[in-house]
Amino acid sequence: QLRCKPYGIRRLRSPQNERKEAMARTLHLQLKREYFKAIRDGSKPEEFRLRTEHWRKRLEGREYDCIVLTLGYPAKTDAARRIERPWRGFKIKTLTHPHFGPQPVQVYAINVAK
Protein backbone atom coordinates (compact mmCIF):
# COMPACT_ATOMS: atom_id res chain seq x y z
CA GLN A 1 0.00 0.00 0.00
CA LEU A 2 1.21 3.48 -0.86
CA ARG A 3 2.22 5.51 2.18
CA CYS A 4 2.55 9.26 1.81
CA LYS A 5 4.23 11.66 4.20
CA PRO A 6 2.11 11.98 7.36
CA TYR A 7 -0.68 14.48 6.85
CA GLY A 8 -0.15 17.91 8.37
CA ILE A 9 3.64 17.82 8.84
CA ARG A 10 5.26 21.07 7.77
CA ARG A 11 8.95 21.83 7.61
CA LEU A 12 10.77 25.13 7.53
CA ARG A 13 12.75 25.81 4.35
CA SER A 14 16.44 25.22 4.98
CA PRO A 15 19.25 23.36 3.18
CA GLN A 16 18.95 20.47 5.65
CA ASN A 17 15.21 20.18 5.16
CA GLU A 18 15.41 20.39 1.36
CA ARG A 19 16.76 16.82 1.32
CA LYS A 20 13.98 15.60 3.63
CA GLU A 21 11.31 17.21 1.48
CA ALA A 22 12.79 15.63 -1.64
CA MET A 23 12.24 12.19 -0.10
CA ALA A 24 8.49 12.53 0.51
CA ARG A 25 6.65 15.11 -1.57
CA THR A 26 2.89 14.92 -1.43
CA LEU A 27 0.27 16.84 -3.41
CA HIS A 28 -2.94 17.31 -1.39
CA LEU A 29 -6.21 17.87 -3.27
CA GLN A 30 -9.55 18.50 -1.57
CA LEU A 31 -12.56 17.27 -3.54
CA LYS A 32 -16.33 17.53 -3.58
CA ARG A 33 -18.23 14.32 -2.80
CA GLU A 34 -19.25 13.49 -6.39
CA TYR A 35 -15.67 13.72 -7.68
CA PHE A 36 -14.21 11.87 -4.68
CA LYS A 37 -16.62 8.95 -5.20
CA ALA A 38 -15.96 8.83 -8.95
CA ILE A 39 -12.18 8.67 -8.41
CA ARG A 40 -12.57 6.09 -5.66
CA ASP A 41 -14.79 3.94 -7.90
CA GLY A 42 -12.38 4.26 -10.83
CA SER A 43 -14.73 6.07 -13.24
CA LYS A 44 -12.78 9.37 -13.10
CA PRO A 45 -9.10 8.95 -14.05
CA GLU A 46 -8.22 12.66 -13.97
CA GLU A 47 -8.82 15.52 -11.55
CA PHE A 48 -9.05 18.97 -13.14
CA ARG A 49 -7.67 22.21 -11.78
CA LEU A 50 -8.09 25.51 -13.63
CA ARG A 51 -4.85 26.68 -15.24
CA THR A 52 -4.08 29.62 -12.95
CA GLU A 53 -0.92 31.04 -11.41
CA HIS A 54 -1.85 29.31 -8.14
CA TRP A 55 -1.84 25.84 -9.74
CA ARG A 56 1.07 26.61 -12.08
CA LYS A 57 3.31 27.15 -9.04
CA ARG A 58 2.20 23.85 -7.51
CA LEU A 59 2.41 21.69 -10.63
CA GLU A 60 4.73 22.95 -13.35
CA GLY A 61 8.37 22.00 -12.87
CA ARG A 62 7.56 19.97 -9.73
CA GLU A 63 7.58 16.26 -9.00
CA TYR A 64 5.65 14.51 -6.27
CA ASP A 65 5.85 11.04 -4.79
CA CYS A 66 2.12 10.70 -4.25
CA ILE A 67 -1.24 12.45 -4.26
CA VAL A 68 -3.62 12.54 -1.30
CA LEU A 69 -7.22 13.14 -2.38
CA THR A 70 -9.59 14.03 0.44
CA LEU A 71 -13.33 14.40 0.73
CA GLY A 72 -13.39 17.94 2.08
CA TYR A 73 -11.09 18.46 5.05
CA PRO A 74 -11.23 15.21 7.09
CA ALA A 75 -9.57 14.48 10.41
CA LYS A 76 -6.12 12.89 10.10
CA THR A 77 -7.53 9.57 11.30
CA ASP A 78 -10.52 9.47 8.90
CA ALA A 79 -9.17 6.99 6.34
CA ALA A 80 -12.57 6.59 4.64
CA ARG A 81 -12.31 10.17 3.37
CA ARG A 82 -8.73 9.86 2.05
CA ILE A 83 -7.35 8.25 -1.09
CA GLU A 84 -3.60 7.92 -1.71
CA ARG A 85 -2.37 7.50 -5.27
CA PRO A 86 1.10 7.53 -6.84
CA TRP A 87 2.09 10.67 -8.74
CA ARG A 88 1.70 10.07 -12.47
CA GLY A 89 1.93 13.64 -13.67
CA PHE A 90 -0.53 15.89 -15.48
CA LYS A 91 -1.46 17.16 -18.92
CA ILE A 92 -2.75 20.56 -20.00
CA LYS A 93 -6.14 20.24 -21.69
CA THR A 94 -8.87 22.53 -22.97
CA LEU A 95 -12.39 21.57 -21.95
CA THR A 96 -15.86 22.86 -21.21
CA HIS A 97 -17.32 21.87 -17.85
CA PRO A 98 -20.18 23.36 -15.79
CA HIS A 99 -17.82 23.74 -12.83
CA PHE A 100 -15.65 26.18 -14.83
CA GLY A 101 -18.42 28.04 -16.68
CA PRO A 102 -19.83 27.91 -20.23
CA GLN A 103 -16.64 28.86 -22.10
CA PRO A 104 -13.81 26.42 -22.94
CA VAL A 105 -10.93 26.78 -20.45
CA GLN A 106 -7.44 25.37 -20.07
CA VAL A 107 -7.01 23.02 -17.11
CA TYR A 108 -4.38 20.84 -15.50
CA ALA A 109 -5.63 17.25 -15.88
CA ILE A 110 -3.91 15.47 -12.98
CA ASN A 111 -3.69 11.70 -13.43
CA VAL A 112 -5.34 10.03 -10.41
CA ALA A 113 -5.93 6.57 -11.93
CA LYS A 114 -5.10 3.52 -9.82
N, C-alpha and C positions, 0 to 999 in steps of 0.2 A: 504494500500500500504506500502511496506517495505521502511523504511527510514534509510539510512546509515549515518554515521558521515559525516558532510559536507566535500566535496572534497577539498583537499589541506591544511587542518589544520594539523599542526605538533606541537608536544609538546616535551619539553625537558624531559629527563629521570630524575625523582626524585620520592621519596616515595609518595608525594602528587599526582603526576600525574599518578602513577601506577594505582591507583584506577579509575581515569578518563578513562584511556586507557582500563581498563578491562570492562568498561560499553559499549563501542562502538568500537569494533575492526573490521576493514574492510580490506579485501584482494582486491587489485586493479590488474586487468589483462587487458593488452592492446592486442587487437586482430586485425588480418587482416580481410578485408571485408567479404570474403567468410565464415569464421568461425563465425564472428559476426552475419551475416544474418542467418546462420544455427541454432545457439543457439536461436536467437530471434524467429525464426519460429518453434522451438521445435524439429527439426530433429537431433540436436546434443546435447545429454544429458551430455556429458563430455568434458572438455577442458584438453588437454594434455600439460604437461611441462616435459622436459627431466629431468631425475633423476640425478641432479648435486648437488654439495655442496650449490650453490646459492639457489636452490629451497628447499633443505633439511632444511636449516635454516628458511625458510619462512613457511614451512608446517608441518614438523614433530614436534610433541610435542606442537603444537599451536592450539588454537581455535579461530574462528572468529565469529562475529555476522552475517555478510553478505559479499557478493562478489559484486564488481562493475566491470562489463565488459564494456570496452570502445572500440569504433571503432577508433583506433589510439590514438591520444592525443587531445581530443576535449576541447573546452572552457567549463568552469564550467556550463554555462547556456545552453549548447547544449544537451538537454534531448534526442533528437532523436539518438544520438550516445552513449548513456549510458543505460545499463541494470543493474538493482539491483536484486540480488537473495539471498535467505537465505543460510547460510553456511550449507552444508550437508556432509562435509568431502571429503575424497579422498581415492583412492585405488592405490596400486602400481601394474602396469601391464607391460607385455612385449608385444611389438607390432612392426610391420614393417610399416613405413609410409614414403612417399616421402619427407616429410618435415624434417625427421630425418636421411635420407640416406637409403641405400639398406639393411643394416644389422638390425636384430632385436635389439631393445633397451628397457631399462626399463624406464618407464615414471610414473609421478604422474597423475592419471586420476581424475581430480577435478570434482565433481558432480555439474553441473550447470542447472539441470532440474528445471522446474517450480514447 
